[in-house]
Amino acid sequence: MRFVIALLLATPAFAAHSGVPKIRTGPELSDIALFVLAALGVWFVRRALRARFTKRDTPKD
């Protein structure tokens, strides 16, 4: 049973490459989407941290 589960989990890795290299002419759509999501994540975290630290008007001491 464990072998079947391991085989099912590894199946996408076996099917990911046909063995023939593809000539890259530019960035793929997935590369662009990953960059956009990373940029949005950085923007969101910076905005949240900026809002969090601007709310601290009085010191805790």
C-alpha positions as CSV (number, residue, x, y, z in Angstrom):
1,M,0.0,0.0,0.0
2,R,2.8,2.4,0.8
3,F,4.4,1.6,-2.5
4,V,1.2,2.6,-4.4
5,I,0.9,5.9,-2.4
6,A,4.6,6.7,-3.1
7,L,4.1,5.8,-6.8
8,L,1.1,8.1,-7.0
9,L,2.9,11.0,-5.4
10,A,5.9,10.5,-7.7
11,T,3.9,10.2,-10.9
12,P,4.0,13.9,-11.8
13,A,7.8,14.0,-11.4
14,F,8.1,11.1,-13.9
15,A,5.8,12.8,-16.5
16,A,7.3,16.3,-16.1
17,H,10.1,15.8,-18.7
18,S,10.1,13.9,-21.9
19,G,13.9,13.7,-22.1
20,V,14.1,16.1,-25.1
21,P,15.3,19.5,-24.2
22,K,13.2,22.4,-25.3
23,I,14.8,25.6,-26.6
24,R,13.8,28.5,-24.5
25,T,13.0,31.7,-26.3
26,G,11.9,33.7,-23.3
27,P,10.2,33.4,-20.0
28,E,7.3,31.0,-19.7
29,L,3.9,32.1,-18.5
30,S,4.5,30.3,-15.2
31,D,7.7,32.3,-14.7
32,I,5.8,35.5,-15.1
33,A,3.0,34.4,-12.9
34,L,5.4,33.3,-10.2
35,F,7.2,36.7,-10.3
36,V,3.9,38.6,-10.1
37,L,2.7,36.5,-7.1
38,A,6.0,37.0,-5.3
39,A,5.9,40.7,-5.9
40,L,2.3,40.9,-4.6
41,G,3.3,38.9,-1.6
42,V,6.2,41.2,-0.8
43,W,3.9,44.2,-1.3
44,F,1.2,42.8,1.0
45,V,3.6,41.9,3.8
46,R,5.3,45.3,3.6
47,R,1.9,47.0,3.7
48,A,0.8,45.0,6.7
49,L,4.0,45.6,8.6
50,R,3.9,49.3,7.9
51,A,0.3,49.5,9.1
52,R,1.2,47.5,12.2
53,F,4.1,49.7,13.2
54,T,2.4,53.0,12.5
55,K,-0.3,52.1,15.0
56,R,2.2,52.1,17.9
57,D,1.9,55.7,19.0
58,T,2.6,55.1,22.7
59,P,5.5,53.2,24.0
60,K,4.8,50.2,26.2
61,D,7.1,51.4,29.1
